[in-house]
Amino acid sequence: MSTLVPLTIAIPLLAAAITIVVGRWRWLQRIIAVAALTAVFGISIALLIGADDQGYVIHRDGGWPAPFGITLVVDRLAGLMIAVSSLVLLAVHIYAIGQAGEERRRIAFHPVYLVLAAGVMGSFVTADLFNLFVAFEMMLAASYVLLTFGGRPDQVRSGMSYVVISLVASALFITTLAWVYTATGTVNMADLSIRIAELDPAVRAMLALAMLAVFGIKAGLFPLFFWLPDSYPTAPGPVVAVFAGLLTKVGVYAIIRTQTLLFDRPDYMGTVLLVVAVLTMVIGVFGAIAQDDMKRILAFHIISQIGYMIFGLGLFTVAGVAGAVFYIVHHIIVKTALFLVAGLVARRAGSSRLSEVGGLIRTAPVIAALFAVPALSLAGLPPFSGFLAKFALADAGLAVDEWLVVGASLFVGMLTLFSMTKIWSNVFWGAPDEEPVGLAPESERNPNLLGAPVGMIAPTAVLALSSIGVSIFAGALYDVSERASIELLEPTGYVSAVLGTDEVDDEVEFEVDLEPEQAEDAP
């Protein structure tokens, strides 16, 4: 089982190299890329099952023990992340092939997309901070290219902002790594969890806040989100979908991993995270309701929904972190589906501006249905997955008397419903106020009764149905999230598994806020 872990990175990288060689034959590029992503999805499911059964699936490159060698680890959190991410990567890639846009015009699309996939997988399975930095840079280097495919002035302008902010974040990341290595002599996260506990509290606080800032930029936290609303909507449809669904969640994953594994969670950190969560939720949703473009509304909602995930982490309880993990899984699927629908709308109507689109419920009912499911889920209406995720977080917040944060989350949920209703009433029910510029011929906009090519409709439908599946199997998924939460808040098992020892310094044995019935089931 452990030999499968590096394949999640190696297969996309090998496929990227092959697709460069066969670039003259686009059909062969497509077959290789789809086969590689399908293999990664299957391996990810196997690793998730293995991690849930065993607790940890660990691969030590070259047989070198931690902290000296490169160690890759799949625990329950990483297993969930790679499974849902590989599903999204595969669905978006098929969508890109069906769209016949930049994928058809650019030989580099497939290899760059596969490098992005390898970076995402590497970010989730690495067990040391330096390789996390390497995986981030793989992912970001690929994103720089994907973001500016098309070469339009607005793409170049927003792409420059994205590149500059990402380079600043990377510089801060490598500087923080230097501080960590200087203070502890290691970058292996399991080893760091022991050595950081020996540092002066002021140094620990400085490192914790530095990492929160580094990953907060990548996650789009307040006040570090300003680059996101302008960068994402200008990218090609499939690209912005995978960016919206995955890239910010890699930052959230890194925040959860480092804040639970490396630091002893002083009271002030919980307060900081909750304040940041509320501000991120509120400002993101206010930005969304002020927009007149479907893609920009959804881009601001990325920011708003990130606040919910940080809200769960900031509670530092099993229920809170489990709710955050469950919310991440739900949001990756739902947000990706919504941006794919935005691409369908733009293709069918010639624009994504609310003032230029209307009446699609009559001319493209399938697209309307594909929007309704993830939109209702994002808004948090029962019985969709968003309601279950928000209910889990609200229940966890009320259990520790965080009434203000819970109230803010419910208020934001109502405004989210308002903005989804705004899209629905304008795009699908209303009539356009003005004719969109550059409207394609009817035969190209509406090639069949579905209102879009089957290759675009099918993966969008798969993700919409997957969001319903999250609701149907919410109990089992939450159980896995809860077990992942216990592992995160009691990291001695992770440390001993990675370092290959059953003995861990008492200084890293943290208290976990367990309910009585949870304590009985805890490993």
Buried (B, 14 or more C-beta within 10 A) or exposed (E): BBEBBBBBBBBBBBBBEBBBEBBEEBEBBBEBBBEBBBBBBEBBBBBBBBBBEBBBBBBBEEEEEBBEEBBBBBBBBBBBBBBBBBBBBBBBBBBBBBBEBBBEEBBBBBBBBBBBBBBBBBBBBBBBBBBBBBBBBBBBBBBBBBBBBBEEEEBEBBBBBBBEBBEEBBEBBEEBBEBBBEBBEBBBBBBBBBBBBEBEEEBBBBBBBBBBBBBBBBBBBBEBBBBBBBBBBBBBBBBBBBBBBBBBBBBBBBBBBBBBBBBBBEEEBBEBBBBBBBBBBBBBBBBBBEBEBBBBBBBBBBBBBBBBBBBBBBBBBBBBBBBBBBBBBBBBBBBBBBBBBBBBBBBBBBBBBBBBBBBBBEBBBBBBBBBBBBBBBBBBBEEBBBBBBBBBBBEBBEBBEBEEBBEBBEBBBEBBBEBBEBBBEBBBEBEBEEEBEEBEEEEEBBEEEBBBBEBBBBBBBBBBBBBBBBBEEBEEBBBBBBBBBBBBBBBBBBBBBBBEEEEBEEEBEBEBBBEEEBEEEBE
